Amino acid sequence: MVGSRKKLELNIPATEAWELIKDYNGMTKWRPTVAKSEIIEGVDNSIGCVRKLTFLNGPILYEKLLDYDSSKMMIVYDIHKIENGSFPVSSYKATLQIESFDSNKSVLVWKSKFKRTIRARIPVQKEMTKKRWTWLIKIFPIYKIYFHGYLSYARATRNSYIL
């Protein structure tokens, strides 16, 4: 298993940042690449519910909510099933969490663990430059998901983004 942990600094209070992602079925509010989101099993924001995400470019992901804690501003989910496309990883489990930085700033933390289905070595760098993101996106499409997710969230909250 490998993992990824990315942070996005936001110029809004944590409670305001949480408002945008607290609805497990509301990803279309901040991810323009998601054409449709619907709960197909269980009740929205209830552990065990499954959401079906239909992306504009065709793939459909079924994601199961594993943990939901509004007091910690945290959502944990995994990819349950994939249709109409491929995904460069398997056994994907992720956490989205909002952390308070100060009264007017917060941080979106998106971390995940997964098995790569594409084999290659990724040198570790602390600073993620545009050139590095471009390279990672070409080699490992999973990073495109994070990159576009952060850009979408930054735009939805009208924030500058820091990767």
DSSP file (Angstrom, degrees, kcal/mol; ACC not computed):
  #  RESIDUE AA STRUCTURE BP1 BP2  ACC     N-H-->O    O-->H-N    N-H-->O    O-->H-N    TCO  KAPPA ALPHA  PHI   PSI    X-CA   Y-CA   Z-CA
    1    1 A M              0   0    0      0, 0.0     2,-0.3     0, 0.0   114,-0.2   0.000 360.0 360.0 360.0 139.8    0.0    0.0    0.0
    2    2 A V  E     -A  114   0A   0    112,-3.2   112,-2.6     2,-0.0     2,-0.3  -0.776 360.0-154.4-118.5 169.8    1.1    3.5   -0.7
    3    3 A G  E     -A  113   0A   0     -2,-0.3     2,-0.4   110,-0.2   110,-0.2  -0.916  10.7-153.3-142.8 168.8   -0.4    6.7    0.4
    4    4 A S  E     -A  112   0A   0    108,-2.2   108,-2.6    -2,-0.3     2,-0.4  -0.996   5.7-174.2-142.7 140.7   -0.8   10.3   -0.3
    5    5 A R  E     +A  111   0A   0     -2,-0.4     2,-0.3   106,-0.2   106,-0.2  -0.936  13.2 173.1-138.9 113.9   -1.4   13.3    2.0
    6    6 A K  E     -A  110   0A   0    104,-2.3   104,-2.6    -2,-0.4     2,-0.4  -0.912  13.2-156.3-122.5 148.6   -2.1   16.7    0.4
    7    7 A K  E     -A  109   0A   0     -2,-0.3     2,-0.5   102,-0.2   102,-0.2  -0.953   5.2-164.4-126.6 145.5   -3.1   19.9    2.1
    8    8 A L  E     -A  108   0A   0    100,-2.2   100,-2.8    -2,-0.4     2,-0.4  -0.982  17.2-142.1-127.9 117.1   -4.9   23.0    0.7
    9    9 A E  E     -A  107   0A   0    153,-0.5     2,-0.4    -2,-0.5    98,-0.2  -0.651  20.5-161.2 -81.4 133.9   -4.8   26.2    2.7
   10   10 A L  E     -A  106   0A   0     96,-3.3    96,-1.9    -2,-0.4     2,-0.2  -0.903  23.8-141.5-120.4 144.1   -8.0   28.2    2.7
   11   11 A N  S    S+     0   0    0     -2,-0.4    94,-0.2    94,-0.2    96,-0.1  -0.216  79.2  81.0 -95.3  42.5   -8.7   31.8    3.5
   12   12 A I  S    S-     0   0    0     -2,-0.2    -2,-0.2    94,-0.1    92,-0.1  -0.967  90.0 -89.0-140.4 155.6  -12.0   31.0    5.2
   13   13 A P     >  -     0   0    0      0, 0.0     4,-2.1     0, 0.0     3,-0.4  -0.260  39.8-112.7 -62.8 154.3  -12.9   29.7    8.7
   14   14 A A  H  > S+     0   0    0     91,-0.4     4,-2.6    88,-0.4     5,-0.2   0.866 115.7  56.3 -56.8 -40.3  -13.1   25.9    9.2
   15   15 A T  H  > S+     0   0    0      1,-0.2     4,-1.4     2,-0.2    -1,-0.2   0.882 108.6  47.1 -63.5 -36.7  -16.9   26.0    9.7
   16   16 A E  H  > S+     0   0    0     -3,-0.4     4,-0.7     2,-0.2    -1,-0.2   0.890 112.2  49.8 -70.2 -39.6  -17.4   27.7    6.3
   17   17 A A  H >X S+     0   0    0     -4,-2.1     4,-0.8     1,-0.2     3,-0.8   0.888 108.6  53.5 -64.7 -39.3  -15.0   25.2    4.6
   18   18 A W  H >X S+     0   0    0     -4,-2.6     4,-2.2     1,-0.2     3,-0.6   0.840  95.8  68.6 -64.6 -34.3  -16.9   22.3    6.2
   19   19 A E  H 3< S+     0   0    0     -4,-1.4     4,-0.3     1,-0.2    -1,-0.2   0.836  98.8  51.1 -54.0 -34.8  -20.2   23.5    4.8
   20   20 A L  H << S+     0   0    0     -3,-0.8    -1,-0.2    -4,-0.7    -2,-0.2   0.828 122.0  27.1 -76.7 -31.9  -19.1   22.7    1.3
   21   21 A I  H << S+     0   0    0     -4,-0.8    -2,-0.2    -3,-0.6    -1,-0.2   0.507  92.8  92.0-109.9  -4.2  -18.0   19.1    1.9
   22   22 A K  S  < S+     0   0    0     -4,-2.2     2,-0.9    -5,-0.1    -1,-0.1   0.766  71.1  78.8 -66.8 -23.8  -20.1   18.0    4.8
   23   23 A D  S >  S-     0   0    0     -4,-0.3     3,-2.5     1,-0.2    -1,-0.1  -0.761  70.4-158.7 -85.6 107.2  -22.8   16.6    2.5
   24   24 A Y  T 3  S+     0   0    0     -2,-0.9     3,-0.4     1,-0.3    -1,-0.2   0.821  94.0  47.1 -56.2 -32.9  -21.4   13.3    1.4
   25   25 A N  T 3  S+     0   0    0      1,-0.2     3,-0.4    -3,-0.1    -1,-0.3   0.317  94.5  82.7 -89.8   8.2  -23.7   13.3   -1.6
   26   26 A G    X   +     0   0    0     -3,-2.5     3,-2.1     1,-0.2     4,-0.4   0.092  44.0 120.1-103.1  23.7  -22.9   17.0   -2.5
   27   27 A M  G >>  +     0   0    0     -3,-0.4     4,-2.1     1,-0.3     3,-1.5   0.785  66.7  69.0 -61.3 -25.9  -19.6   16.5   -4.4
   28   28 A T  G 34 S+     0   0    0     -3,-0.4    -1,-0.3     1,-0.3    -2,-0.1   0.710  87.3  69.2 -65.3 -17.3  -21.2   18.2   -7.5
   29   29 A K  G <4 S+     0   0    0     -3,-2.1    -1,-0.3     1,-0.2    -2,-0.2   0.779 120.1  13.6 -68.9 -26.2  -21.2   21.5   -5.5
   30   30 A W  T <4 S+     0   0    0     -3,-1.5   126,-0.2    -4,-0.4    -2,-0.2   0.449 117.2  68.3-132.3  -2.3  -17.4   21.6   -5.7
   31   31 A R    ><  -     0   0    0     -4,-2.1     3,-2.1     3,-0.1    -1,-0.2  -0.844  52.3-175.6-119.9  94.3  -16.3   19.1   -8.3
   32   32 A P  T 3  S+     0   0    0      0, 0.0    -1,-0.1     0, 0.0    24,-0.1   0.690  82.3  66.3 -63.9 -16.3  -17.4   20.3  -11.8
   33   33 A T  T 3  S+     0   0    0    115,-0.1    23,-2.6    22,-0.1     2,-0.8   0.612  84.7  83.3 -78.6 -10.9  -16.0   17.0  -13.3
   34   34 A V  E <   -B   55   0A   0     -3,-2.1    21,-0.3    21,-0.2    -3,-0.1  -0.845  58.8-175.7 -94.0 112.8  -18.7   15.1  -11.4
   35   35 A A  E     +     0   0A   0     19,-2.1     2,-0.3    -2,-0.8    20,-0.2   0.846  67.9   7.6 -76.1 -34.8  -21.8   15.3  -13.5
   36   36 A K  E     -B   54   0A   0     18,-1.7    18,-2.8     2,-0.0     2,-0.4  -0.996  55.4-170.4-152.8 141.1  -24.1   13.5  -11.0
   37   37 A S  E     +B   53   0A   0     -2,-0.3     2,-0.3    16,-0.2    16,-0.2  -0.998  17.6 166.3-132.1 129.8  -23.9   12.2   -7.4
   38   38 A E  E     -B   52   0A   0     14,-1.6    14,-3.1    -2,-0.4     2,-0.6  -1.000  36.7-123.9-145.0 143.8  -26.6   10.1   -5.9
   39   39 A I  E     +B   51   0A   0     -2,-0.3    12,-0.2    12,-0.2     3,-0.1  -0.761  30.2 172.6 -83.1 121.1  -27.0    7.9   -2.8
   40   40 A I  E     +     0   0A   0     10,-2.6     2,-0.3    -2,-0.6    11,-0.2   0.577  66.0  32.9-108.1 -13.5  -28.0    4.4   -4.0
   41   41 A E  E    S-B   50   0A   0      9,-1.2     9,-1.8     2,-0.0    -1,-0.3  -0.995 112.2 -12.3-141.3 137.1  -27.7    2.6   -0.6
   42   42 A G  S    S-     0   0    0     -2,-0.3     2,-0.4     7,-0.2     6,-0.1  -0.251  93.7 -48.6  76.8-162.6  -28.5    3.8    2.9
   43   43 A V    >   -     0   0    0      4,-0.1     3,-2.1     3,-0.1     6,-0.3  -0.924  63.9 -92.6-116.7 136.7  -29.0    7.4    4.0
   44   44 A D  T 3  S+     0   0    0     -2,-0.4     3,-0.1     1,-0.3    -1,-0.1  -0.127 110.7  12.0 -47.8 137.8  -26.8   10.4    3.1
   45   45 A N  T 3  S+     0   0    0      1,-0.2     2,-0.5    22,-0.0    -1,-0.3   0.551  99.5 122.3  67.3  11.3  -24.1   11.1    5.7
   46   46 A S  S X  S-     0   0    0     -3,-2.1     3,-2.4    21,-0.0    19,-0.2  -0.887  74.2-103.4-103.8 133.6  -24.8    7.7    7.4
   47   47 A I  T 3  S+     0   0    0     -2,-0.5    19,-0.2     1,-0.3    -4,-0.1  -0.276 108.0  27.8 -54.8 131.8  -21.9    5.2    7.8
   48   48 A G  T 3  S+     0   0    0     17,-3.2    -1,-0.3     1,-0.4    18,-0.1   0.187  85.8 132.9  99.7 -15.2  -22.3    2.5    5.2
   49   49 A C    <   -     0   0    0     -3,-2.4    16,-2.8    -6,-0.3     2,-0.5  -0.344  46.8-141.6 -68.7 154.0  -24.2    4.5    2.6
   50   50 A V  E     -BC  41  64A   0     -9,-1.8   -10,-2.6    14,-0.2    -9,-1.2  -0.967  10.3-159.8-120.9 128.6  -23.0    4.3   -1.0
   51   51 A R  E     -BC  39  63A   0     12,-2.8    12,-2.6    -2,-0.5     2,-0.6  -0.861   9.6-144.5-106.8 145.1  -22.8    7.2   -3.4
   52   52 A K  E     -BC  38  62A   0    -14,-3.1   -14,-1.6    -2,-0.4     2,-0.6  -0.938  15.0-164.4-107.6 116.0  -22.7    6.8   -7.2
   53   53 A L  E     -BC  37  61A   0      8,-3.3     8,-2.5    -2,-0.6     2,-0.6  -0.905   2.0-164.2-104.9 119.3  -20.5    9.4   -8.8
   54   54 A T  E     -BC  36  60A   0    -18,-2.8   -19,-2.1    -2,-0.6   -18,-1.7  -0.915  13.0-150.6-103.7 118.3  -20.9    9.8  -12.6
   55   55 A F  E >   -B   34   0A   0      4,-2.8     3,-1.9    -2,-0.6   -21,-0.2  -0.577  20.9-120.6 -89.7 151.4  -18.0   11.8  -14.1
   56   56 A L  T 3  S+     0   0    0    -23,-2.6    -1,-0.1     1,-0.3   -22,-0.1   0.827 112.6  55.2 -58.0 -34.2  -18.4   13.9  -17.2
   57   57 A N  T 3  S-     0   0    0    -24,-0.3    -1,-0.3     2,-0.1   -23,-0.1   0.311 124.9 -96.0 -88.8  10.8  -15.7   11.9  -19.1
   58   58 A G  S <  S+     0   0    0     -3,-1.9    -2,-0.1     1,-0.3    27,-0.1  -0.213  79.8 121.6 116.4 -44.6  -17.6    8.6  -18.5
   59   59 A P        -     0   0    0      0, 0.0    -4,-2.8     0, 0.0     2,-0.4  -0.183  43.0-154.2 -60.4 149.8  -16.3    6.7  -15.4
   60   60 A I  E     -CD  54  83A   0     23,-2.7    23,-2.7    -6,-0.2     2,-0.4  -0.994   8.4-165.2-124.3 125.1  -18.7    5.9  -12.6
   61   61 A L  E     -CD  53  82A   0     -8,-2.5    -8,-3.3    -2,-0.4     2,-0.6  -0.903  10.1-154.9-111.5 139.1  -17.4    5.4   -9.1
   62   62 A Y  E     -CD  52  81A   0     19,-2.7    18,-3.7    -2,-0.4    19,-1.4  -0.964  19.6-171.9-109.7 117.3  -19.3    3.8   -6.2
   63   63 A E  E     -CD  51  79A   0    -12,-2.6   -12,-2.8    -2,-0.6     2,-0.5  -0.932  12.0-148.4-118.5 132.7  -17.9    5.1   -2.9
   64   64 A K  E     -CD  50  78A   0     14,-2.3    14,-1.8    -2,-0.4     2,-0.6  -0.842  17.7-127.4-102.4 130.9  -18.9    3.7    0.5
   65   65 A L  E     + D   0  77A   0    -16,-2.8   -17,-3.2    -2,-0.5    12,-0.3  -0.664  30.4 173.5 -77.9 117.7  -18.9    6.0    3.5
   66   66 A L  E     +     0   0A   0     10,-2.9     2,-0.3    -2,-0.6    11,-0.2   0.765  65.5   5.9 -97.1 -31.9  -16.8    4.4    6.2
   67   67 A D  E     - D   0  76A   0      9,-1.8     9,-2.8   -21,-0.1     2,-0.4  -0.986  55.6-176.0-154.0 144.4  -16.8    7.2    8.9
   68   68 A Y  E     + D   0  75A   0     -2,-0.3     2,-0.4     7,-0.2     7,-0.2  -0.952   8.1 170.0-144.7 120.1  -18.4   10.6    9.2
   69   69 A D  E  >> - D   0  74A   0      5,-2.6     5,-2.1    -2,-0.4     4,-0.6  -0.867  12.4-176.4-137.1 101.0  -17.7   12.9   12.1
   70   70 A S  T  45S+     0   0    0     -2,-0.4     3,-0.2     1,-0.2    -1,-0.1   0.805  86.6  59.1 -68.8 -28.0  -19.1   16.4   12.0
   71   71 A S  T  45S+     0   0    0      1,-0.2    -1,-0.2     2,-0.1    -2,-0.0   0.835 115.3  35.6 -69.7 -30.0  -17.3   17.4   15.2
   72   72 A K  T  45S-     0   0    0     -3,-0.4    26,-0.2     2,-0.1    -1,-0.2   0.430 108.4-127.7 -96.1  -2.2  -13.9   16.5   13.6
   73   73 A M  T  <5 +     0   0    0     -4,-0.6    25,-2.3    -3,-0.2     2,-0.4   0.955  62.1 141.6  52.0  56.5  -15.1   17.8   10.2
   74   74 A M  E   < -DE  69  97A   0     -5,-2.1    -5,-2.6    23,-0.2     2,-0.4  -0.981  38.3-173.6-137.9 139.2  -14.1   14.5    8.7
   75   75 A I  E     -DE  68  96A   0     21,-2.6    21,-2.8    -2,-0.4     2,-0.4  -1.000   7.3-169.4-128.9 131.3  -15.3   12.1    6.0
   76   76 A V  E     +DE  67  95A   0     -9,-2.8   -10,-2.9    -2,-0.4    -9,-1.8  -0.987  19.4 155.8-121.7 130.7  -13.7    8.7    5.4
   77   77 A Y  E     -DE  65  94A   0     17,-2.5    17,-3.2    -2,-0.4     2,-0.3  -0.946  25.1-149.5-146.5 164.5  -14.7    6.6    2.3
   78   78 A D  E     -DE  64  93A   0    -14,-1.8   -14,-2.3    -2,-0.3     2,-0.7  -0.939  31.8-103.2-133.3 162.1  -13.5    3.9    0.0
   79   79 A I  E     -D   63   0A   0     13,-1.8   -16,-0.3    -2,-0.3    13,-0.2  -0.774  35.5-179.7 -86.3 117.9  -14.0    3.1   -3.7
   80   80 A H  E     -     0   0A   0    -18,-3.7     2,-0.3    -2,-0.7   -17,-0.2   0.806  62.1  -8.5 -87.6 -36.2  -16.4    0.2   -3.7
   81   81 A K  E     -D   62   0A   0    -19,-1.4   -19,-2.7     2,-0.0     2,-0.4  -0.982  56.1-145.8-163.9 152.1  -16.8   -0.4   -7.4
   82   82 A I  E     +D   61   0A   0     -2,-0.3     2,-0.3   -21,-0.2   -21,-0.2  -0.993  16.8 179.9-129.7 135.8  -15.8    1.2  -10.8
   83   83 A E  E     +D   60   0A   0    -23,-2.7   -23,-2.7    -2,-0.4    -2,-0.0  -0.923  60.5  17.1-129.3 157.6  -17.8    1.2  -14.1
   84   84 A N  S    S+     0   0    0     -2,-0.3     2,-0.3   -25,-0.2    -1,-0.1   0.801 119.9  20.2  56.2  37.3  -17.2    2.6  -17.6
   85   85 A G  S    S-     0   0    0     -3,-0.1     2,-0.3   -26,-0.1    -1,-0.1  -0.966  81.0 -88.2 163.1-175.8  -13.5    3.2  -17.1
   86   86 A S        -     0   0    0     -2,-0.3    -3,-0.1    -3,-0.0     0, 0.0  -0.802  20.2-151.3-121.6 165.1  -10.4    2.3  -15.3
   87   87 A F        -     0   0    0     -2,-0.3    -2,-0.0     2,-0.1    -5,-0.0  -0.998  20.5-132.1-137.0 133.9   -8.7    3.7  -12.2
   88   88 A P  S    S+     0   0    0      0, 0.0    29,-2.6     0, 0.0    30,-0.6   0.364  85.9  47.7 -75.4   9.7   -5.0    3.5  -11.7
   89   89 A V  E     - F   0 116A   0     27,-0.3     2,-0.3    28,-0.2    27,-0.2  -0.921  61.9-155.5-140.4 165.4   -5.3    2.1   -8.1
   90   90 A S  E    S+ F   0 115A   0     25,-2.5    25,-3.0    -2,-0.3    27,-0.0  -0.891  75.3  33.3-133.3 169.1   -7.1   -0.5   -6.1
   91   91 A S  E    S-     0   0A   0     -2,-0.3     2,-0.4    23,-0.2    -1,-0.1   0.884  79.9-178.6  52.3  43.7   -8.1   -0.8   -2.5
   92   92 A Y  E     +     0   0A   0    -13,-0.2   -13,-1.8    22,-0.1     2,-0.4  -0.612  12.1 170.9 -81.0 125.6   -8.5    3.0   -2.3
   93   93 A K  E     -EF  78 113A   0     20,-2.4    20,-2.4    -2,-0.4     2,-0.3  -0.999   9.4-178.0-134.3 131.2   -9.5    4.5    1.0
   94   94 A A  E     -EF  77 112A   0    -17,-3.2   -17,-2.5    -2,-0.4     2,-0.4  -0.911  18.8-153.9-134.1 156.9   -9.5    8.3    1.6
   95   95 A T  E     -EF  76 111A   0     16,-3.0    16,-2.3    -2,-0.3     2,-0.5  -0.999   4.4-166.6-128.7 129.6  -10.1   10.9    4.3
   96   96 A L  E     +EF  75 110A   0    -21,-2.8   -21,-2.6    -2,-0.4     2,-0.4  -0.974  21.5 168.7-110.3 127.7  -11.2   14.4    3.7
   97   97 A Q  E     -EF  74 109A   0     12,-2.4    12,-3.3    -2,-0.5     2,-0.5  -1.000  29.3-144.1-144.3 140.6  -10.9   16.6    6.8
   98   98 A I  E     - F   0 108A   0    -25,-2.3     2,-0.4    -2,-0.4    10,-0.2  -0.893  20.5-168.2-100.6 128.9  -11.1   20.3    7.5
   99   99 A E  E     - F   0 107A   0      8,-3.0     8,-2.8    -2,-0.5     2,-0.4  -0.936  22.3-120.3-117.4 142.1   -8.6   21.6   10.1
  100  100 A S  E     + F   0 106A   0     -2,-0.4     6,-0.3     6,-0.2     3,-0.1  -0.655  27.1 177.0 -81.1 131.5   -8.8   25.0   11.7
  101  101 A F  E     -     0   0A   0      4,-2.3     2,-0.3     1,-0.5     5,-0.2   0.827  69.2 -38.7 -98.4 -48.4   -5.7   27.1   11.2
  102  102 A D  E >  S- F   0 105A   0      3,-1.9     3,-0.7     0, 0.0    -1,-0.5  -0.867  81.7 -67.0-157.4-168.4   -6.9   30.3   13.0
  103  103 A S  T 3  S+     0   0    0     -2,-0.3     3,-0.0     1,-0.2   -89,-0.0   0.757 133.8  28.2 -64.7 -22.7  -10.2   32.1   13.2
  104  104 A N  T 3  S+     0   0    0    -91,-0.1     2,-0.3   -92,-0.1    -1,-0.2   0.345 117.0  59.7-118.6   4.9  -10.2   33.1    9.5
  105  105 A K  E <   + F   0 102A   0     -3,-0.7    -4,-2.3   -94,-0.2    -3,-1.9  -0.962  52.9 172.0-136.0 152.2   -8.1   30.3    7.9
  106  106 A S  E     -AF  10 100A   0    -96,-1.9   -96,-3.3    -2,-0.3     2,-0.4  -0.896  22.9-127.5-147.2 175.9   -8.4   26.6    7.6
  107  107 A V  E     -AF   9  99A   0     -8,-2.8    -8,-3.0    -2,-0.3     2,-0.6  -0.998   7.7-147.0-134.3 130.7   -6.8   23.6    5.8
  108  108 A L  E     -AF   8  98A   0   -100,-2.8  -100,-2.2    -2,-0.4     2,-0.5  -0.884  19.7-164.5 -92.6 121.7   -8.4   20.9    3.7
  109  109 A V  E     -AF   7  97A   0    -12,-3.3   -12,-2.4    -2,-0.6     2,-0.5  -0.944   8.4-176.3-110.4 125.2   -6.5   17.7    4.2
  110  110 A W  E     +AF   6  96A   0   -104,-2.6  -104,-2.3    -2,-0.5     2,-0.3  -0.952  12.9 168.1-122.1 108.5   -7.0   14.9    1.7
  111  111 A K  E     +AF   5  95A   0    -16,-2.3   -16,-3.0    -2,-0.5     2,-0.3  -0.909   4.2 171.9-123.3 151.4   -5.2   11.7    2.5
  112  112 A S  E     -AF   4  94A   0   -108,-2.6  -108,-2.2    -2,-0.3     2,-0.4  -0.980  22.8-148.6-151.8 161.6   -5.5    8.2    1.0
  113  113 A K  E     +AF   3  93A   0    -20,-2.4   -20,-2.4    -2,-0.3     2,-0.3  -0.987  33.3 145.7-130.6 142.6   -4.0    4.8    1.0
  114  114 A F  E     -A    2   0A   0   -112,-2.6  -112,-3.2    -2,-0.4     2,-0.5  -0.983  46.9-106.8-164.8 166.4   -4.2    2.5   -2.1
  115  115 A K  E     - F   0  90A   0    -25,-3.0   -25,-2.5    -2,-0.3     2,-0.2  -0.924  38.7-127.4-102.3 130.0   -2.4   -0.1   -4.1
  116  116 A R  E     - F   0  89A   0     -2,-0.5   -27,-0.3   -27,-0.2     3,-0.0  -0.547  15.6-165.6 -75.4 140.4   -1.0    1.1   -7.4
  117  117 A T  S    S+     0   0    0    -29,-2.6     2,-0.5    -2,-0.2   -28,-0.2   0.483  79.6  65.0 -99.5  -6.6   -2.0   -0.7  -10.5
  118  118 A I  S    S-     0   0    0    -30,-0.6     2,-0.5     2,-0.1    -1,-0.1  -0.972  83.0-139.7-114.0 128.1    0.8    1.0  -12.5
  119  119 A R        +     0   0    0     -2,-0.5     2,-0.3    -3,-0.0    -2,-0.0  -0.767  45.9 114.1 -94.9 128.7    4.3    0.2  -11.4
  120  120 A A        -     0   0    0     -2,-0.5     2,-0.5     2,-0.0    -2,-0.1  -0.926  59.6-102.5-175.2 164.3    6.9    2.9  -11.2
  121  121 A R        -     0   0    0     -2,-0.3    -2,-0.0     2,-0.0     0, 0.0  -0.843  24.9-157.2-101.7 136.0    9.0    4.7   -8.7
  122  122 A I        -     0   0    0     -2,-0.5     2,-0.1    14,-0.0    -2,-0.0  -0.945  16.1-136.0-112.1 113.2    8.1    8.2   -7.6
  123  123 A P        -     0   0    0      0, 0.0     2,-0.4     0, 0.0    -2,-0.0  -0.443  27.2-116.9 -65.2 141.0   10.9   10.2   -6.1
  124  124 A V        +     0   0    0     -2,-0.1     2,-0.4     2,-0.0     0, 0.0  -0.646  38.0 173.8 -84.0 132.1    9.8   12.1   -3.0
  125  125 A Q        -     0   0    0     -2,-0.4     3,-0.0     1,-0.1     0, 0.0  -0.995  29.0-149.3-135.1 142.1    9.9   15.9   -3.0
  126  126 A K  S    S+     0   0    0     -2,-0.4     2,-0.6     1,-0.1    -1,-0.1   0.877  85.8  61.0 -76.5 -37.3    8.6   18.3   -0.4
  127  127 A E  S    S-     0   0    0      1,-0.0     2,-1.0     5,-0.0    -1,-0.1  -0.813  71.8-153.0 -98.4 121.5    7.7   21.0   -2.9
  128  128 A M        -     0   0    0     -2,-0.6    35,-0.2    35,-0.2     2,-0.1  -0.785  21.0-173.0 -95.5  98.2    5.0   20.2   -5.5
  129  129 A T     >  -     0   0    0     -2,-1.0     4,-2.6     1,-0.1     5,-0.2  -0.366  38.8-107.0 -83.5 167.3    5.7   22.4   -8.4
  130  130 A K  H  > S+     0   0    0      1,-0.2     4,-2.5     2,-0.2     5,-0.2   0.903 122.6  52.4 -60.1 -41.1    3.6   22.8  -11.5
  131  131 A K  H  > S+     0   0    0      1,-0.2     4,-2.1     2,-0.2    -1,-0.2   0.901 110.1  48.0 -61.7 -41.4    6.2   20.8  -13.5
  132  132 A R  H  > S+     0   0    0      2,-0.2     4,-2.8     1,-0.2    -2,-0.2   0.909 111.0  50.3 -66.5 -43.1    6.1   18.0  -11.0
  133  133 A W  H  X S+     0   0    0     -4,-2.6     4,-2.8     2,-0.2     5,-0.2   0.926 109.9  51.6 -59.9 -44.1    2.3   17.9  -10.9
  134  134 A T  H  X S+     0   0    0     -4,-2.5     4,-1.8     1,-0.2    -2,-0.2   0.918 111.9  46.3 -59.7 -44.6    2.3   17.7  -14.7
  135  135 A W  H  X S+     0   0    0     -4,-2.1     4,-2.2     2,-0.2     5,-0.3   0.936 113.6  48.0 -63.7 -47.4    4.8   14.8  -14.7
  136  136 A L  H  X S+     0   0    0     -4,-2.8     4,-3.7     1,-0.2     7,-0.3   0.888 109.6  53.2 -62.2 -39.4    2.8   12.9  -12.0
  137  137 A I  H  < S+     0   0    0     -4,-2.8    -1,-0.2     1,-0.2    -2,-0.2   0.891 110.6  47.4 -64.5 -39.1   -0.5   13.4  -13.8
  138  138 A K  H  < S+     0   0    0     -4,-1.8    -2,-0.2    -5,-0.2    -1,-0.2   0.912 122.6  33.8 -67.2 -42.3    1.0   11.9  -17.0
  139  139 A I  H  < S+     0   0    0     -4,-2.2    -2,-0.2     1,-0.3    -3,-0.2   0.899 132.2  25.7 -81.9 -42.8    2.5    8.9  -15.2
  140  140 A F    ><  -     0   0    0     -4,-3.7     3,-2.0    -5,-0.3     4,-0.4  -0.861  62.9-166.1-127.8  95.5    0.0    8.4  -12.4
  141  141 A P  T >> S+     0   0    0      0, 0.0     3,-1.0     0, 0.0     4,-1.0   0.690  81.0  78.8 -56.4 -19.3   -3.5    9.6  -13.3
  142  142 A I  H >> S+     0   0    0      1,-0.3     4,-1.2     2,-0.2     3,-0.5   0.862  88.1  57.6 -57.4 -34.5   -4.5    9.2   -9.6
  143  143 A Y  H <> S+     0   0    0     -3,-2.0     4,-2.9    -7,-0.3    -1,-0.3   0.778  95.1  64.3 -69.5 -24.9   -2.7   12.5   -8.9
  144  144 A K  H <> S+     0   0    0     -3,-1.0     4,-2.8    -4,-0.4     5,-0.3   0.873  98.5  55.8 -62.2 -36.4   -5.0   14.3  -11.5
  145  145 A I  H <X S+     0   0    0     -4,-1.0     4,-2.0    -3,-0.5    -1,-0.2   0.935 111.3  42.2 -61.4 -46.7   -7.9   13.5   -9.2
  146  146 A Y  H  X S+     0   0    0     -4,-1.2     4,-2.8     2,-0.2     5,-0.2   0.946 115.2  49.9 -64.6 -48.1   -6.2   15.3   -6.3
  147  147 A F  H  X S+     0   0    0     -4,-2.9     4,-2.4     1,-0.2    -2,-0.2   0.937 116.2  40.5 -58.4 -50.3   -5.0   18.2   -8.4
  148  148 A H  H  X S+     0   0    0     -4,-2.8     4,-2.7     1,-0.2    -1,-0.2   0.842 113.0  56.4 -69.7 -32.4   -8.4   18.8   -9.9
  149  149 A G  H  X S+     0   0    0     -4,-2.0     4,-2.4    -5,-0.3    -2,-0.2   0.932 110.2  44.3 -61.8 -45.3  -10.1   18.2   -6.6
  150  150 A Y  H  X S+     0   0    0     -4,-2.8     4,-2.9     2,-0.2     5,-0.2   0.919 113.8  49.5 -66.3 -43.8   -8.0   20.9   -4.9
  151  151 A L  H  X S+     0   0    0     -4,-2.4     4,-2.5    -5,-0.2     5,-0.2   0.931 112.6  48.3 -60.4 -44.1   -8.5   23.3   -7.8
  152  152 A S  H  X S+     0   0    0     -4,-2.7     4,-2.6     2,-0.2    -2,-0.2   0.920 113.2  46.6 -62.3 -44.3  -12.2   22.7   -7.8
  153  153 A Y  H  X S+     0   0    0     -4,-2.4     4,-1.9     2,-0.2    -1,-0.2   0.909 111.6  51.6 -65.8 -41.4  -12.5   23.2   -4.0
  154  154 A A  H  <>S+     0   0    0     -4,-2.9     5,-3.3     1,-0.2     4,-0.2   0.910 113.1  45.4 -61.6 -42.0  -10.3   26.3   -4.2
  155  155 A R  H ><5S+     0   0    0     -4,-2.5     3,-1.1     3,-0.2    -2,-0.2   0.913 110.6  53.1 -66.9 -42.1  -12.5   27.8   -6.9
  156  156 A A  H 3<5S+     0   0    0     -4,-2.6    -1,-0.2     1,-0.3    -2,-0.2   0.823 115.9  39.8 -64.6 -30.6  -15.7   26.8   -5.0
  157  157 A T  T 3<5S-     0   0    0     -4,-1.9    -1,-0.3    -5,-0.2    -2,-0.2   0.350 111.2-122.2 -98.3   5.1  -14.5   28.6   -1.9
  158  158 A R  T < 5 +     0   0    0     -3,-1.1     2,-0.3    -4,-0.2    -3,-0.2   0.903  65.1 140.6  54.2  46.6  -13.0   31.5   -3.9
  159  159 A N      < -     0   0    0     -5,-3.3     2,-0.2    -6,-0.2    -1,-0.2  -0.806  59.1-116.6-115.1 154.7   -9.6   30.9   -2.4
  160  160 A S        -     0   0    0     -2,-0.3     2,-0.4    -3,-0.1  -149,-0.2  -0.612  41.9-132.3 -76.5 154.4   -6.1   30.9   -3.7
  161  161 A Y        -     0   0    0     -2,-0.2     2,-0.4  -151,-0.1  -151,-0.1  -0.860  18.5-163.6-117.6 150.0   -4.7   27.5   -3.5
  162  162 A I              0   0    0     -2,-0.4  -153,-0.5  -153,-0.2  -155,-0.1  -0.991 360.0 360.0-130.1 121.3   -1.4   26.2   -2.1
  163  163 A L              0   0    0     -2,-0.4   -35,-0.2   -35,-0.2  -156,-0.2   0.391 360.0 360.0-111.1 360.0   -0.3   22.7   -3.0
